[in-house]
Amino acid sequence: MFVAPDPGRVRLRNSLRAVIGVAAAVAVAELSGLSLTASITGGLAALLALFTVLDSTLRAQRVTTALLPVAGFPVLALATTLHGVPFARDAAFLAVVFAGVYARRFGPRGHALGIFGFMMFFVTQFLHAVPAQLPELYAAVGLALLSAGAVRFGLWPIERRTPPAAAPPALPGTGLARPTTRQAFQATAACAFALGIGQVLSEDRWYWAVGTAWWIFVNTASRGETLVRGFRRVLGTVVGIAAGLLVAVPLHGAPAPTAALVAVCVFGIFYTAAPSYSWMMFFVTVMAGLLYGLLGVLHPGLLILRFEETAVGALGASLAVVLVLPVTTHAANDAWIQRALHCVRASTAASLDRLGGDPAADPAPHAAELELLLGRVRMALAPLVHPLSPLRARKARARQVLALLDDCAREVRGLVAVAADPQASHDARLAAACWRVEAAVEALTAPGSAAELAAPAAPRPAAAEPALVHLHGLEHALAALHGPLRTHPRSPLVISA
């Protein structure tokens, strides 16, 4: 996972910037004379600001960062005020959970504000903050966001040269079928279960179970995705606890080495978040152990309790996605694959128009969207290709689909590159080839129309005709997708010719 592709070293630069931003936030809090509790709160606020604000433009990122206190400060006040009133505190926490997930319907900004609000409630439980500490908590969060913003938008504005890719829109729906509405009910049910069982295990550390259930629902869309994410979270936590026993416990909260290791963990969280959720959770768990060491409460039993609470949260999430408004993995897979195929058709049509001399036609945005959609397809198919999946036929089909969609993306990138060449000529055969590609996509996406793919693809063109070569490659990849996509999910694997 540490050698996963990192085009433009964006992950590396983001990770280094996060370390600088979090360190700056903690340093400012310490120099301002704030308490250790406030400094830790500020550091976590800076980490969240740098991790969750993912708007597609720099201006939108600034606005979202500025709005974080609007979501966080009222929640801080609510959580500290209700700290000594368990029943009201628990009800308020679940209300924050529901609102935080429901806010994801408003796009990246709602997603970031929802997470920040939830984590402000969580951190007050983690630090056992009380109303008397509220002014310095406000000061710490405010200073942290200013510090993180100064690093992100002033010192190291990575997004100015490398704009972040816009996330593909969520799957549509209305009412309870809307993903954000459904997930709000699922996450609230999961967190309610985690809260109840977590408090049976520990009246002081129950919030770890709630936090686990909450984070498992971030960036998932189906039952299978959520179950796999829960497994990966538990796995990362177990390995992180083992590391904590070897690293964090012997330090006894020594400030200098603890700060250095926390910086390493912040880097690891950001660097591994995209390629491996398990590795990210490993670093989160080690960092939590180090922070407990700074607070003077770390011991081996606490780390074991951390595992137990994590398992409870994962169980709650698993039960919720199975019992509360479930969405099958197959339904989510089909929706994302169809969107990717429609994007292939749009890229092909725009490339043809560009080759035909239309200067307004630009296939590049469609190709970029295709890359994002394929990332979402990989996430949706992750439950089927997981090593522990017992569904061997579906696993084989899922791998075949991923490979063929990657072939489609490669041919689309090549076609877009040819279309961008001002010297490229428009061959009369391109229109026919493009029509065949569109017909193949229609056959794969329109219900009951798979028979058209039975016809053999056109003869392979000469190598001197690059646009036709890429279109021919698309035809073959789309024809090969007929087998795995048009086979019943529970039937034996059908290998296409």
Solvent accessible surface area in square Angstrom, and as a share of the most:
residue,aa,sasa,rsa
1,M,110,0.49
2,F,90,0.38
3,V,142,0.81
4,A,25,0.19
5,P,118,0.74
6,D,28,0.14
7,P,109,0.68
8,G,58,0.56
9,R,163,0.60
10,V,42,0.24
11,R,32,0.12
12,L,60,0.30
13,R,60,0.22
14,N,46,0.24
15,S,0,0.00
16,L,76,0.38
17,R,8,0.03
18,A,1,0.00
19,V,34,0.20
20,I,71,0.36
21,G,0,0.00
22,V,14,0.08
23,A,56,0.43
24,A,30,0.23
25,A,1,0.00
26,V,53,0.31
27,A,47,0.37
28,V,50,0.28
29,A,0,0.00
30,E,90,0.40
31,L,157,0.78
32,S,62,0.40
33,G,66,0.64
34,L,33,0.16
35,S,45,0.29
36,L,75,0.37
37,T,21,0.12
38,A,0,0.00
39,S,2,0.01
40,I,12,0.06
41,T,1,0.00
42,G,0,0.00
43,G,6,0.06
44,L,29,0.14
45,A,0,0.00
46,A,0,0.00
47,L,17,0.09
48,L,9,0.04
49,A,3,0.02
50,L,12,0.06
51,F,49,0.20
52,T,4,0.02
53,V,0,0.00
54,L,107,0.53
55,D,8,0.04
56,S,49,0.31
57,T,72,0.42
58,L,30,0.15
59,R,178,0.65
60,A,23,0.18
61,Q,1,0.01
62,R,101,0.37
63,V,52,0.30
64,T,0,0.00
65,T,13,0.08
66,A,72,0.56
67,L,60,0.30
68,L,0,0.00
69,P,31,0.20
70,V,102,0.58
71,A,25,0.20
72,G,0,0.00
73,F,53,0.22
74,P,79,0.50
75,V,19,0.11
76,L,0,0.00
77,A,30,0.23
78,L,73,0.36
79,A,0,0.00
80,T,1,0.00
81,T,86,0.50
82,L,32,0.16
83,H,43,0.19
84,G,66,0.63
85,V,76,0.43
86,P,76,0.48
87,F,174,0.73
88,A,34,0.27
89,R,21,0.08
90,D,19,0.10
91,A,53,0.41
92,A,14,0.11
93,F,0,0.00
94,L,39,0.20
95,A,61,0.47
96,V,18,0.10
97,V,0,0.00
98,F,63,0.26
99,A,60,0.46
100,G,6,0.06
101,V,0,0.00
102,Y,74,0.28
103,A,22,0.17
104,R,27,0.10
105,R,60,0.22
106,F,139,0.58
107,G,29,0.28
108,P,60,0.38
109,R,74,0.27
110,G,5,0.05
111,H,34,0.15
112,A,0,0.00
113,L,39,0.19
114,G,7,0.06
115,I,4,0.02
116,F,0,0.00
117,G,6,0.05
118,F,0,0.00
119,M,24,0.11
120,M,1,0.00
121,F,0,0.00
122,F,16,0.07
123,V,3,0.01
124,T,1,0.00
125,Q,5,0.02
126,F,7,0.03
127,L,17,0.08
128,H,72,0.32
129,A,1,0.01
130,V,61,0.35
131,P,72,0.45
132,A,91,0.70
133,Q,44,0.19
134,L,30,0.15
135,P,92,0.58
136,E,43,0.19
137,L,2,0.01
138,Y,63,0.24
139,A,43,0.33
140,A,1,0.01
141,V,0,0.00
142,G,23,0.22
143,L,53,0.27
144,A,0,0.00
145,L,11,0.06
146,L,130,0.65
147,S,13,0.08
148,A,1,0.01
149,G,12,0.11
150,A,61,0.48
151,V,9,0.05
152,R,8,0.03
153,F,29,0.12
154,G,54,0.52
155,L,123,0.61
156,W,73,0.26
157,P,30,0.19
158,I,8,0.04
159,E,17,0.07
160,R,144,0.53
161,R,216,0.79
162,T,52,0.30
163,P,93,0.59
164,P,39,0.25
165,A,70,0.55
166,A,56,0.43
167,A,73,0.57
168,P,27,0.17
169,P,91,0.57
170,A,69,0.54
171,L,29,0.14
172,P,120,0.75
173,G,27,0.26
174,T,113,0.66
175,G,53,0.51
176,L,99,0.49
177,A,70,0.54
178,R,85,0.31
179,P,24,0.15
180,T,14,0.08
181,T,15,0.09
182,R,15,0.06
183,Q,15,0.06
184,A,0,0.00
185,F,89,0.37
186,Q,7,0.03
187,A,0,0.00
188,T,30,0.18
189,A,40,0.31
190,A,1,0.00
191,C,0,0.00
192,A,42,0.33
193,F,67,0.28
194,A,0,0.00
195,L,14,0.07
196,G,35,0.34
197,I,73,0.37
198,G,0,0.00
199,Q,47,0.21
200,V,122,0.70
201,L,76,0.38
202,S,18,0.12
203,E,147,0.66
204,D,83,0.43
205,R,31,0.11
206,W,5,0.02
207,Y,1,0.00
208,W,18,0.06
209,A,0,0.00
210,V,0,0.00
211,G,3,0.02
212,T,0,0.00
213,A,0,0.00
214,W,0,0.00
215,W,35,0.12
216,I,0,0.00
217,F,0,0.00
218,V,5,0.03
219,N,84,0.43
220,T,11,0.07
221,A,15,0.12
222,S,4,0.03
223,R,77,0.28
224,G,8,0.08
225,E,6,0.03
226,T,3,0.02
227,L,71,0.35
228,V,17,0.10
229,R,38,0.14
230,G,5,0.05
231,F,86,0.36
232,R,80,0.29
233,R,11,0.04
234,V,36,0.21
235,L,81,0.40
236,G,2,0.02
237,T,0,0.00
238,V,66,0.38
239,V,71,0.41
240,G,0,0.00
241,I,11,0.06
242,A,49,0.38
243,A,19,0.15
244,G,1,0.01
245,L,65,0.32
246,L,144,0.72
247,V,56,0.32
248,A,1,0.01
249,V,31,0.18
250,P,78,0.49
251,L,44,0.22
252,H,158,0.71
253,G,13,0.13
254,A,35,0.27
255,P,101,0.63
256,A,78,0.60
257,P,55,0.35
258,T,1,0.01
259,A,59,0.46
260,A,59,0.46
261,L,56,0.28
262,V,24,0.14
263,A,33,0.25
264,V,84,0.48
265,C,5,0.03
266,V,2,0.01
267,F,51,0.21
268,G,2,0.02
269,I,6,0.03
270,F,24,0.10
271,Y,27,0.10
272,T,0,0.00
273,A,30,0.23
274,A,84,0.65
275,P,37,0.23
276,S,12,0.08
277,Y,20,0.08
278,S,19,0.12
279,W,95,0.33
280,M,16,0.07
281,M,2,0.01
282,F,32,0.13
283,F,21,0.09
284,V,34,0.20
285,T,2,0.01
286,V,11,0.07
287,M,16,0.07
288,A,7,0.06
289,G,1,0.01
290,L,3,0.01
291,L,16,0.08
292,Y,4,0.02
293,G,7,0.07
294,L,49,0.24
295,L,53,0.27
296,G,65,0.62
297,V,58,0.34
298,L,31,0.16
299,H,94,0.42
300,P,70,0.44
301,G,38,0.37
302,L,12,0.06
303,L,6,0.03
304,I,85,0.43
305,L,30,0.15
306,R,7,0.03
307,F,75,0.31
308,E,67,0.30
309,E,0,0.00
310,T,0,0.00
311,A,37,0.29
312,V,17,0.10
313,G,0,0.00
314,A,11,0.08
315,L,93,0.46
316,G,1,0.01
317,A,1,0.01
318,S,30,0.19
319,L,71,0.35
320,A,4,0.03
321,V,3,0.02
322,V,66,0.38
323,L,131,0.65
324,V,42,0.24
325,L,63,0.31
326,P,65,0.41
327,V,38,0.22
328,T,59,0.34
329,T,16,0.09
330,H,88,0.39
331,A,51,0.40
332,A,2,0.02
333,N,8,0.04
334,D,65,0.34
335,A,34,0.27
336,W,7,0.02
337,I,11,0.05
338,Q,54,0.24
339,R,56,0.20
340,A,0,0.00
341,L,1,0.00
342,H,72,0.32
343,C,7,0.04
344,V,0,0.00
345,R,64,0.23
346,A,35,0.27
347,S,1,0.00
348,T,1,0.01
349,A,32,0.25
350,A,13,0.10
351,S,0,0.00
352,L,35,0.18
353,D,69,0.36
354,R,82,0.30
355,L,15,0.07
356,G,50,0.48
357,G,59,0.57
358,D,62,0.32
359,P,121,0.76
360,A,92,0.71
361,A,13,0.10
362,D,68,0.35
363,P,4,0.03
364,A,48,0.37
365,P,79,0.50
366,H,61,0.27
367,A,12,0.10
368,A,59,0.45
369,E,68,0.31
370,L,3,0.02
371,E,66,0.29
372,L,54,0.27
373,L,2,0.01
374,L,3,0.02
375,G,31,0.30
376,R,35,0.13
377,V,1,0.00
378,R,102,0.37
379,M,74,0.33
380,A,0,0.00
381,L,5,0.03
382,A,14,0.11
383,P,17,0.11
384,L,17,0.08
385,V,36,0.21
386,H,21,0.09
387,P,109,0.68
388,L,122,0.61
389,S,15,0.10
390,P,114,0.72
391,L,77,0.38
392,R,202,0.74
393,A,34,0.26
394,R,36,0.13
395,K,27,0.12
396,A,38,0.30
397,R,12,0.05
398,A,4,0.03
399,R,133,0.48
400,Q,39,0.18
401,V,7,0.04
402,L,33,0.17
403,A,55,0.42
404,L,24,0.12
405,L,2,0.01
406,D,53,0.28
407,D,42,0.22
408,C,1,0.01
409,A,3,0.02
410,R,126,0.46
411,E,28,0.13
412,V,1,0.01
413,R,117,0.43
414,G,15,0.15
415,L,4,0.02
416,V,21,0.12
417,A,66,0.51
418,V,25,0.14
419,A,6,0.04
420,A,63,0.49
421,D,64,0.33
422,P,122,0.77
423,Q,154,0.68
424,A,32,0.25
425,S,93,0.60
426,H,84,0.38
427,D,43,0.22
428,A,89,0.69
429,R,123,0.45
430,L,2,0.01
431,A,49,0.38
432,A,52,0.40
433,A,1,0.01
434,C,3,0.02
435,W,169,0.59
436,R,80,0.29
437,V,0,0.00
438,E,53,0.24
439,A,33,0.26
440,A,9,0.07
441,V,0,0.00
442,E,80,0.36
443,A,1,0.01
444,L,10,0.05
445,T,12,0.07
446,A,23,0.18
447,P,128,0.80
448,G,81,0.78
449,S,24,0.15
450,A,19,0.15
451,A,85,0.66
452,E,104,0.47
453,L,20,0.10
454,A,88,0.69
455,A,68,0.53
456,P,127,0.80
457,A,31,0.24
458,A,25,0.19
459,P,123,0.78
460,R,162,0.59
461,P,26,0.16
462,A,63,0.48
463,A,98,0.76
464,A,92,0.71
465,E,40,0.18
466,P,63,0.40
467,A,9,0.07
468,L,13,0.06
469,V,43,0.25
470,H,41,0.18
471,L,4,0.02
472,H,7,0.03
473,G,14,0.14
474,L,0,0.00
475,E,11,0.05
476,H,84,0.38
477,A,6,0.05
478,L,0,0.00
479,A,32,0.25
480,A,20,0.15
481,L,0,0.00
482,H,61,0.27
483,G,6,0.06
484,P,8,0.05
485,L,48,0.24
486,R,83,0.30
487,T,22,0.13
488,H,118,0.53
489,P,29,0.18
490,R,194,0.71
491,S,33,0.22
492,P,110,0.69
493,L,56,0.28
494,V,80,0.46
495,I,122,0.62
496,S,30,0.19
497,A,145,1.13
